Amino acid sequence: MAVAKSNAYGHGLVPYAKLLIELGADWLGVDSIVEAQTLRATGVTAPILVLGYTRPDNFAAAALAGISLTISTFESLTILRHFSSDQPLKLHLKVDTGMHRQGFLLAEFPKFLHLLKKFQPAVVVEGIYSHLAAASDPRLKSSVRSQIKEFEKFLTLAEADGFPQSSLLKHLAATGGTLSYPEARYDLVRIGLGLLGLYPDQLKSKIKLQPALVWKTIISEIKTLSADDRVGYDLTEKVRRGTQLAVCPIGYWHGYPRLLSSVGRVRIKNQFAKIIGRVSMDMIIVDVTKIKNLARRRNGLNIGDEVILLEGKSGPTAEEIARLAQTNSYEIITRLNPLIQRFYV
């Protein structure tokens, strides 16, 4: 399963999903019925599982579009009592093996299965799955193995209540679990960050991943400041000498973290340039003094020159930006504004 949720982790839902299907993905995973319907409306016919919550008033639309839904609460059964559609509703049962987020607890699962059988064949149980809480942290291997054992208990209960394992898609591992725990792979693996060439936090792997994303902007203005001039909102930073500054049309509205104010860096002509002053809503200012001096012999530094904000090989990397912004790489890439133009090469 290629997990394309949350606008494909910021990479662009529709083109990313279509590309991954071309490359051989069997399933697509999305967060919401809205994302799933968007893919169906643009011609994607591959199996799609909604991993997040779906409002019951969308059940019929999901059935008609052949979209599979996650069910993780007893409350869903009250809606299924009145469910009617020309097509069966396809379900994956989410079980809680230790993360304690979505999912049925082991003690309540037999009761749910017994009630669920009453709604067949209006509903079809396609799969059963759970999520590993700490698969990327090598210090917590025992908790992962405990979750795998718990998942096996759920499978045994399902088998005993008339849902044979041979008829179900069983899935437990996301990127971290797939890379580190072969025993957690079962019938299907859900790969999100790994397909983008990034490792989950703290994960070390022998498998070499190449980051797919390069985030670029341009220089839109160049100016020279004198020593002791101040820069940006609230005049938060003072330059100590004559300084060449470049303005770039990118800011926190686009997803560039405001926490990078005065500490972040970008790359111009393969040299790093520090952010000066506050990250604004739509602009950043960078110190290009050294770069401008180095570039004089190569036609100087000009408006329109390329600026690298994020790039996996030479930097700044998603992990570096995340560290400075006090978050993780997931948040950095998923918060890229959907209106930014994306190129797939």
Backbone torsions as a table, in degrees:
resi	resn	phi	psi	omega
1	MET	NA	122.1	171.8
2	ALA	-85.4	114.8	-178.9
3	VAL	-83.4	113.0	-176.7
4	ALA	-112.2	21.1	-175.7
5	LYS	-65.3	162.2	175.5
6	SER	53.8	53.7	-179.5
7	ASN	57.8	41.0	-178.8
8	ALA	54.7	49.8	-179.0
9	TYR	52.6	40.2	178.1
10	GLY	85.5	-0.6	-174.5
11	HIS	-92.7	-7.0	178.1
12	GLY	106.9	105.2	-170.0
13	LEU	-56.6	-59.2	-169.7
14	VAL	-68.5	-54.3	-178.9
15	PRO	-63.7	-35.9	178.6
16	TYR	-64.2	-46.8	-179.0
17	ALA	-61.2	-44.5	180.0
18	LYS	-63.8	-39.3	178.6
19	LEU	-64.1	-43.6	-178.6
20	LEU	-67.1	-34.2	174.4
21	ILE	-65.2	-42.3	176.3
22	GLU	-59.0	-35.5	-177.5
23	LEU	-82.1	-4.2	171.8
24	GLY	116.7	5.9	177.2
25	ALA	-64.4	137.9	-179.9
26	ASP	-85.5	-33.8	-177.5
27	TRP	-132.3	160.1	169.8
28	LEU	-119.7	137.8	175.3
29	GLY	-112.1	130.4	179.1
30	VAL	-128.5	169.0	-178.5
31	ASP	-85.1	-36.1	-168.3
32	SER	-138.1	163.6	174.8
33	ILE	-63.1	-29.8	178.4
34	VAL	-63.0	-46.3	177.9
35	GLU	-63.6	-41.4	-179.7
36	ALA	-63.7	-44.7	179.0
37	GLN	-65.9	-33.9	176.0
38	THR	-61.5	-42.3	178.9
39	LEU	-66.5	-42.8	178.4
40	ARG	-62.0	-40.4	-178.1
41	ALA	-66.7	-21.6	-179.7
42	THR	-102.1	15.3	171.0
43	GLY	95.7	7.6	179.0
44	VAL	-79.8	120.1	-177.3
45	THR	-107.1	-5.4	-178.1
46	ALA	-63.9	157.4	175.5
47	PRO	-59.1	136.0	-179.1
48	ILE	-127.8	132.5	173.6
49	LEU	-114.3	127.0	171.8
50	VAL	-83.0	116.6	-175.6
51	LEU	-84.1	-23.7	-177.9
52	GLY	-94.6	-165.6	-178.1
53	TYR	-78.1	139.6	175.6
54	THR	-120.8	126.9	176.3
55	ARG	-62.5	137.8	-178.0
56	PRO	-56.5	-28.7	-179.7
57	ASP	-72.2	-1.5	174.8
58	ASN	-103.5	1.7	-177.6
59	PHE	-61.0	-45.5	-177.1
60	ALA	-64.1	-41.5	178.8
61	ALA	-63.8	-37.9	178.2
62	ALA	-64.5	-43.1	179.1
63	ALA	-61.0	-45.9	-178.4
64	LEU	-64.9	-31.4	-179.6
65	ALA	-89.8	-0.5	-179.3
66	GLY	67.8	34.0	180.0
67	ILE	-98.8	128.9	-179.7
68	SER	-86.6	141.0	-176.4
69	LEU	-116.9	151.5	172.2
70	THR	-87.9	131.8	175.7
71	ILE	-119.6	129.0	-176.4
72	SER	-141.6	10.1	-178.6
73	THR	-140.2	154.6	175.0
74	PHE	-65.9	-28.8	-178.1
75	GLU	-58.5	-28.5	179.2
76	SER	-62.4	-30.0	-178.1
77	LEU	-65.7	-33.1	-179.4
78	THR	-63.8	-32.1	177.2
79	ILE	-75.2	-38.5	-177.9
80	LEU	-65.1	-23.0	177.7
81	ARG	-59.0	-31.2	-176.6
82	HIS	-110.3	11.0	-175.3
83	PHE	-72.8	135.3	177.5
84	SER	-145.3	131.0	-179.2
85	SER	-160.3	154.0	175.7
86	ASP	-71.2	-18.0	178.5
87	GLN	-121.3	145.4	178.5
88	PRO	-68.6	151.7	176.2
89	LEU	-87.0	123.4	-177.5
90	LYS	-93.7	127.5	-173.2
91	LEU	-123.1	146.9	165.6
92	HIS	-119.1	126.2	-176.8
93	LEU	-86.7	122.7	179.4
94	LYS	-94.3	126.8	-178.2
95	VAL	-119.4	149.0	-175.9
96	ASP	-97.4	106.0	-179.4
97	THR	-99.7	3.5	177.8
98	GLY	148.6	-12.3	178.0
99	MET	-77.6	-27.8	177.9
100	HIS	59.8	46.7	171.5
101	ARG	-115.9	-107.6	173.7
102	GLN	-74.4	156.8	165.0
103	GLY	121.9	153.4	176.2
104	PHE	-76.3	141.4	172.8
105	LEU	-80.9	156.0	-173.6
106	LEU	-59.5	-40.6	-175.4
107	ALA	-65.6	-29.2	-177.2
108	GLU	-95.9	-8.0	-172.4
109	PHE	-65.2	-43.3	179.3
110	PRO	-58.2	-40.4	178.5
111	LYS	-62.6	-42.2	179.1
112	PHE	-63.0	-45.8	-179.7
113	LEU	-60.5	-41.7	-179.6
114	HIS	-61.1	-42.1	179.0
115	LEU	-71.0	-37.8	-176.8
116	LEU	-62.8	-35.1	-178.6
117	LYS	-58.6	-26.1	-178.3
118	LYS	-67.4	-20.5	-174.9
119	PHE	-97.9	1.9	174.0
120	GLN	-77.9	145.4	5.8
121	PRO	-93.7	14.0	178.3
122	ALA	-65.0	-24.6	173.9
123	VAL	-122.1	148.3	177.1
124	VAL	-122.7	122.5	177.3
125	VAL	-86.1	106.5	-178.9
126	GLU	-85.3	-35.0	-171.5
127	GLY	-154.9	170.4	175.2
128	ILE	-139.4	134.5	-176.4
129	TYR	-152.3	167.1	176.1
130	SER	-146.5	-177.2	-176.0
131	HIS	-135.9	132.2	179.6
132	LEU	-79.8	131.8	-174.3
133	ALA	-80.6	-27.1	-170.8
134	ALA	-143.2	39.8	-176.0
135	ALA	-68.9	-19.6	-178.3
136	SER	-94.5	-1.6	-177.8
137	ASP	-106.2	108.9	-176.8
138	PRO	-64.0	-14.9	179.1
139	ARG	-79.0	-11.4	-173.3
140	LEU	-118.7	35.8	-179.2
141	LYS	-61.2	-35.8	-178.0
142	SER	-64.2	-35.4	179.6
143	SER	-69.1	-35.6	177.8
144	VAL	-64.7	-46.2	-179.2
145	ARG	-65.3	-33.7	176.1
146	SER	-64.6	-39.7	178.5
147	GLN	-66.8	-37.1	177.8
148	ILE	-62.4	-43.4	178.0
149	LYS	-63.4	-39.8	179.1
150	GLU	-65.1	-39.4	178.0
151	PHE	-61.4	-38.7	177.3
152	GLU	-61.7	-35.6	177.7
153	LYS	-64.6	-40.8	176.7
154	PHE	-62.3	-41.9	180.0
155	LEU	-62.9	-39.3	178.5
156	THR	-64.4	-42.0	177.9
157	LEU	-64.2	-41.0	179.2
158	ALA	-62.7	-43.0	179.3
159	GLU	-61.3	-43.5	-177.3
160	ALA	-67.8	-23.0	-177.0
161	ASP	-103.1	18.6	172.8
162	GLY	94.6	14.5	175.9
163	PHE	-117.8	82.1	-174.4
164	PRO	-61.7	142.7	-178.9
165	GLN	-59.7	-31.4	-178.4
166	SER	-65.4	-19.9	-178.5
167	SER	-98.6	-1.6	-175.5
168	LEU	-113.3	143.0	167.3
169	LEU	-82.2	116.3	-178.1
170	LYS	-102.7	125.3	179.7
171	HIS	-144.5	139.7	-174.3
172	LEU	-137.0	-32.7	-169.1
173	ALA	-96.4	131.1	165.7
174	ALA	-95.2	-157.0	-175.0
175	THR	-58.0	-49.6	-177.4
176	GLY	-61.3	-45.6	179.2
177	GLY	-65.7	-37.1	179.8
178	THR	-64.8	-42.6	-178.1
179	LEU	-72.6	-33.8	-168.6
180	SER	-108.8	-19.3	-174.1
181	TYR	-133.6	86.6	-180.0
182	PRO	-55.6	-31.3	-178.6
183	GLU	-69.6	-11.1	-179.3
184	ALA	-97.4	6.5	-172.7
185	ARG	-81.0	-30.9	177.1
186	TYR	47.3	-132.7	-173.3
187	ASP	-91.9	-19.5	-171.7
188	LEU	-154.6	143.3	173.8
189	VAL	-121.1	144.9	-177.0
190	ARG	-105.5	103.1	-174.5
191	ILE	-107.0	118.4	177.6
192	GLY	-112.9	-81.6	-176.4
193	LEU	-59.1	-36.0	-177.6
194	GLY	-62.6	-35.3	178.3
195	LEU	-69.5	-16.9	177.2
196	LEU	-93.6	4.1	177.0
197	GLY	81.5	18.9	-179.4
198	LEU	-118.9	147.2	176.8
199	TYR	-93.0	142.7	169.9
200	PRO	-59.1	156.3	-177.8
201	ASP	-51.9	135.6	173.7
202	GLN	73.6	-6.0	-176.2
203	LEU	-78.8	133.1	171.4
204	LYS	-116.6	133.8	-176.2
205	SER	-142.9	150.4	175.7
206	LYS	-74.2	-18.4	179.8
207	ILE	-79.2	125.7	-177.3
208	LYS	-87.6	121.6	178.1
209	LEU	-107.4	143.1	178.8
210	GLN	-113.3	114.0	-179.4
211	PRO	-55.5	135.9	-175.0
212	ALA	-87.5	-25.7	-168.3
213	LEU	-93.0	133.8	164.7
214	VAL	-124.4	125.6	-178.7
215	TRP	-109.9	123.1	-173.7
216	LYS	-127.2	153.9	165.7
217	THR	-137.9	-163.1	179.5
218	ILE	-135.0	168.6	169.3
219	ILE	-83.8	127.5	-179.7
220	SER	-108.7	-13.1	179.9
221	GLU	-162.7	145.5	177.6
222	ILE	-129.9	137.6	178.9
223	LYS	-149.9	162.1	-179.6
224	THR	-113.4	129.5	177.1
225	LEU	-110.1	153.7	175.8
226	SER	-91.2	163.3	177.3
227	ALA	-55.7	139.4	177.8
228	ASP	76.8	2.3	171.9
229	ASP	-68.2	147.3	179.8
230	ARG	-107.7	156.7	-167.7
231	VAL	-129.7	136.1	166.2
232	GLY	81.5	-179.2	178.9
233	TYR	-55.1	138.1	178.8
234	ASP	61.1	11.4	176.9
235	LEU	50.4	46.3	-169.3
236	THR	-72.4	-18.4	-177.2
237	GLU	-133.0	139.6	179.7
238	LYS	-115.3	132.6	177.4
239	VAL	-83.8	142.0	-173.7
240	ARG	-91.5	-11.3	-176.6
241	ARG	-150.0	177.9	171.9
242	GLY	-58.2	128.2	-169.2
243	THR	-135.2	136.1	173.0
244	GLN	-93.6	125.1	-179.9
245	LEU	-115.9	147.5	173.0
246	ALA	-123.4	136.3	176.0
247	VAL	-98.6	136.2	179.4
248	CYS	-124.1	133.7	-176.0
249	PRO	-80.8	68.2	178.4
250	ILE	-148.2	144.2	-178.9
251	GLY	-160.3	-164.5	-174.3
252	TYR	-71.0	-19.7	173.4
253	TRP	-64.2	-31.5	-180.0
254	HIS	-82.2	-11.0	-178.6
255	GLY	109.6	4.9	178.3
256	TYR	-83.5	118.1	-168.1
257	PRO	-62.2	135.1	176.7
258	ARG	-65.5	-23.7	178.6
259	LEU	-67.9	-8.2	175.4
260	LEU	-82.8	-0.8	177.3
261	SER	-52.1	125.0	176.0
262	SER	65.4	2.0	-179.9
263	VAL	-129.1	-23.4	-177.9
264	GLY	-74.5	172.5	176.9
265	ARG	-146.9	155.2	176.0
266	VAL	-125.8	174.0	179.6
267	ARG	-121.1	126.9	179.1
268	ILE	-131.9	127.1	-178.4
269	LYS	50.5	40.9	177.4
270	ASN	64.2	20.9	174.8
271	GLN	-122.4	148.1	179.8
272	PHE	-87.3	141.0	178.6
273	ALA	-128.0	130.6	-176.2
274	LYS	-81.2	142.9	173.5
275	ILE	-73.0	133.5	179.6
276	ILE	-110.8	126.3	177.9
277	GLY	75.0	-164.9	-174.4
278	ARG	-73.4	143.1	164.5
279	VAL	-74.2	120.8	-179.0
280	SER	-90.4	178.0	179.9
281	MET	-60.3	-39.2	-173.8
282	ASP	-129.1	5.9	-176.9
283	MET	-148.5	151.6	166.7
284	ILE	-127.7	158.8	178.0
285	ILE	-122.5	132.6	-178.0
286	VAL	-128.2	150.0	179.0
287	ASP	-85.1	112.3	-177.8
288	VAL	-113.2	21.4	-175.8
289	THR	-56.3	-52.6	-178.7
290	LYS	-66.7	-37.9	-178.4
291	ILE	-67.7	-40.6	-179.3
292	LYS	-64.0	-39.9	178.2
293	ASN	-65.5	-41.8	179.2
294	LEU	-67.8	-30.3	-173.0
295	ALA	-85.7	-5.9	-174.7
296	ARG	-58.5	-36.3	-178.5
297	ARG	-77.0	-6.5	-178.9
298	ARG	-123.9	50.6	177.0
299	ASN	68.4	19.4	171.8
300	GLY	70.6	-167.0	177.9
301	LEU	-111.6	130.7	-169.6
302	ASN	-131.4	155.0	170.0
303	ILE	-59.0	134.2	-176.8
304	GLY	99.0	-11.6	177.8
305	ASP	-63.0	147.3	-177.0
306	GLU	-73.9	141.1	177.6
307	VAL	-126.1	125.1	179.0
308	ILE	-93.3	118.1	177.9
309	LEU	-89.9	-35.0	-176.9
310	LEU	-152.4	131.0	178.2
311	GLU	-159.7	134.2	-167.5
312	GLY	-71.3	-27.5	-176.7
313	LYS	-87.3	-59.4	-171.9
314	SER	-98.7	-9.1	176.9
315	GLY	88.1	170.2	-4.3
316	PRO	-64.3	135.4	-178.8
317	THR	-86.1	164.1	176.6
318	ALA	-60.8	-36.6	-179.6
319	GLU	-67.7	-39.0	178.1
320	GLU	-64.2	-46.4	179.6
321	ILE	-62.1	-42.2	-179.7
322	ALA	-61.7	-41.3	-179.7
323	ARG	-62.3	-44.7	-179.9
324	LEU	-68.0	-31.4	-178.9
325	ALA	-91.4	5.3	176.0
326	GLN	59.2	45.1	178.7
327	THR	-146.1	-156.3	177.0
328	ASN	-122.8	171.0	-175.6
329	SER	-65.1	-29.2	177.5
330	TYR	-56.1	-48.3	-176.1
331	GLU	-67.4	-38.4	-178.3
332	ILE	-59.5	-48.7	-175.2
333	ILE	-79.0	-34.4	-177.7
334	THR	-72.9	-18.6	-179.4
335	ARG	-90.4	6.6	173.8
336	LEU	-62.8	127.3	-175.7
337	ASN	-57.8	129.1	-178.8
338	PRO	-60.9	-19.7	-178.4
339	LEU	-82.2	-10.3	176.0
340	ILE	-67.2	134.3	-178.8
341	GLN	-68.3	137.0	-179.3
342	ARG	-117.3	140.2	178.4
343	PHE	-119.9	132.5	-179.0
344	TYR	-110.8	112.7	-175.1
345	VAL	-127.3	NA	NA
